Amino acid sequence: MGSGESSTAATQPTATVQLSTVFCADNANVVIRAAGARDFRTHKVILSLVSPVFKDMFTLPQPASDTLPHVDVQESPETWSNILHTIYPMPNPTIDDLDDLESLLLAAGKYEMQFVIDVHKKLFENLEFIKEDPLRLYGIACACGFEDRAKYVARNADLLTVIRRPRGVALNGVTVASYSRLITFLVERDNELRPVLEKGWKSFESYCTCTEAARLLYEDTKGELSTPYIQVEEVYLIALKDRSRFYKKACVGMKCVVTEREIREFLDKMFAEKERVCKKFMWK
């Protein structure tokens, strides 16, 4: 029985480590083995330039060998592909998934790759990410220690989207304290800002005397401003879209023309109100 088991074990296939089809240069002098599944043939000088961790690692004496030295890392091949596409002279990777963003930034922080962090930190301003899952994005910012990015997400988050997120799903970086801080801010922001916006709309609608034109010009935009999610830049684009539609379906005699300048002035005022309210209630 024992020998039979040994024979069976000996015939089990071993895991195959794939070689990256992009990072496979013949002049590479170190191999990054990601999650034991893929090898990236890279260059010590490039890794050392962007990471003090790798720079210190490469100063340690290495045993003589006929093969390239390799460094085993825990991150996935996808994460290391994104890192290397960022630090090598090639187009930056497209990060369109929150899982990829989180793993990339946590790895960059682990290896002290400030350049990688600086390149991708702007993704916290991605409105699609904020609308998709603001609490997750807020948690990533907290986990990475990006206080300014956490505040940016909070300023533009939708309260209902945050509180309706499915419970029981672990969120990296979201503690009881940070969650309470976010919810408190969103509630205070919306309670003060909504009446201001509603009052502004009543004033703005007085420019128009034609019911049909008013509906064409303001319906979608007003709907946006009546929700807890208040993103003035997005509302401005909707107003311009409706402005174009208004020109195509104007009322008789053009008696209710509202100029683009008036739209801009109104929305600039609303944006200023949003900034004031956010500054008033944002945590220090």
N, C-alpha and C positions, 0 to 999 in steps of 0.2 A: 504493500500500500504506500509505504514511504517513498520507494523508488519511483512508483507510478506517479505520485504527486509531483516529485521533482522533475520527471520527464515532461509532465503537462505544463508545469511552470516554465520550463526551459523553452518550450515551443510558443509561448505567448508572444505576440508581436510587440515590439518596443515602440514607444511614441516617436513620431517623426517630427523633427524640427525643420520647419520650412525656412528658406532663405528669402528675404525681401527681394522683390523684383526691381525695386527702385534703389534701395540702399545696398548695393552689392559690388561696390567699386573694388577693383583689383589692388589699388594702392591703399586700401583701408588698413588701419593698424590696431583696431580694437572692435570686438563684436559685442553688441548689446543683445542679450537673449531675453526677449519679453515673455513673461509668464510661461517660460519653458516651451514655447510653441513657435516662436519665429525669431530668426537671427537678422540683425541689422548690422551690416559692415559699415563702420563709421570711422571717424578720425579723432584722435585724442585732442588735437589742437582746437578743433571746433567745440567739442564738449567742454574742454577746459575754459574756453573763452566765455561761455554762457553759464557755467556752473562751478562755483567754488568747491562743491562736494566732489565732483569728478576731478577737478584740478588737484585736490589733495590726494584723492585715490591714486592718481597716476604717478604721484611722486613716491609712492611706496615701492620698494624693490620687488621685482617680479621674478619668479623662478624661470630658468631657461626652458624654452620649449620650441618645437618646430612648427607649432600652430599659433594662430593669432590668439592673444589673450581675450577672454570673454567675460562680460559682467552680467550676472543674472539679476534681473529686476522683477519686481512683483506686478508691475502694471501690465495691462493688456497690450497686445500688438497694435491695436487701433490707437491707443493713447500714445505709444511711442512713435507711431507713424506721424501723428499730429505734431508731436514735439519736434521731430526731425525735419518735417516739412516747414516748420516755423524757423528753425535756426540755420538751415542750409539755404543757399541762394537760389530759391525756387518760389513759386507762388505759395502764399500761406494757405493752410487747409481751410475748407469751408466747415464751420461748426454750426450745424443746424439742429442740434439735439442737446437737451439739458444734461443727459447722462455723459455725453462726450465733453461738454464744457466743464462739468464738475470733475471728472477724472483727469482732464488735462490740467486744470488749474491746481488741483491738489498735488499732482505729480510735480508740476513746476515749482510749487512751494516747497515740497520735500527736497528737491535737488537745488533749491535756491536759484532757479532760473528766472531772474527778474525780467530779462528781455522777453521771455515767453509770456510772462504775466502781463507786461505792459502792452504787448501786441493784442492779446485777447481780452483784456479787462474791459474794453469798450463794448463787449457783447452784453454787458449788464444794462446797456441802454437800448437793447433790441426790444422794440415794443411788442413783437410777436411773442418773445419769451415771457415778457411781463404779463401779457394777456393770457398766455397759455397756462402758466403756473407761477404766479408771483410769489407764493410762499416758498416754493422750491428754490426759485432764483434768489430770494432773500436769504434762505438758509445757506446756499452756496457762498454768498457774499460774506455771511457771518463766519462760516467755517474757514474761509480763507483770510479772515481778518480785514476785509475791505469795508470799513465802516462807511466810507463815502458812497460806495456802490450800494450798500444795504439801504442807505437813506434815499438814494435815487430810486430804487425799486419801490420803496415805501411811498414816495411822493406820487408815483404813477400807478400804484396798485388799485385794484378794485376790491373793496371790502367783501362783497358777496362772494367773489371768486375765492378769496382767502378762506373765509369761514365755511364754505361749502366743499372744500377739498376733502376727499375721502379720508376718514380717520383710520388709525391703525397702521399707516404706512410710515416707516421710519424716514425722517428728514435730517440729513446731515447738517449740523450747525444750528438747528432750531431748538432752543432750550425753552423751558417754561417762561423764563424771564424775557428772552428775546421775542417770543410769540406774544406775550402780554404787552410788551412795549409796542409792537407793530399794530396790534388790534386797537389799543388805546389811541394811538396816533390817527389811524384811519377813521375811527368813530368821531373823534374831535374834529378832524379835517372836514369830513362830509357834513357834520351838523352845522358848522359855521359857513361852509362854502355854498351849500345848496341854496339857501335863501338869497344870497348875494347874486347867484347866477339867475335865479328866477326873476328877481327884481330887474336885473339887466335885460333879460329877454323882453319883459313888458315894455321897457323903454325903447328897445330897438324895434319892436314890432310896430311902434307908432309911426315909423317911417313909411309903412306900406298901408294903403287904403283899399287894396283889391284883395278880397279873400282868396281867390284862386292863385294869384301871384304870391301871396304870403305863404300859402301851402307849398307851392313849388319851391320857393326859396328857402323856407325855414323848417319844413317838416322833419327831414332827416336830422338836421343839425340840432334842433331843439330836443329831439328824442335822445341824442347823445348826451346833451347837457343835463337831462333830467335823471340820468342814471347815476349811481354812486361812482362809476368809473369816469373820471374827469380828465381827459387828455386834450388840452386845448390845441396843441399843434395838429392833432388829427381832426378836430372839429373845424379848424381853419380850412383844411383841404376839402372837407365836405361842403363848407359854405361856398367855396370857389366852384365846386362841381355844380351846385345848385344855381349859382349865379349864371353859369353858362347855359344851364337848362332854362333859366328864366328868360334869357334873351330869345330863345327859340319859341317860347310860349308866353309872350308878354301880353298884358291886358290891353284893352282898346285905348288908344290914345297915350299909352306909356305914362299913365298918371302915377304909377307907384314904383318908379325906378329907384333902386337902392344901389349906390355906386360901390365899386370894389373898395374904394378908400374908406367908406363908412363901415363896411364889413371888417376891414383890417383894424380900424380904430376900435371898434367894439370888441373884437377878439383879443386885441392887445390889452385892453382894459381887463377883460376876463382873465387873461394870463397873469397879469400883474396881481389880481386878487388871489389867484391860486398860489402864487409865490408868497404873498403876504401871509396867507393862512398856513401854508406849509411851514414857513419859518416860525410862526407863532407856536405851533404845536409839536414841531420836530424835537426829538430828544437831543440833549447836548452830548 
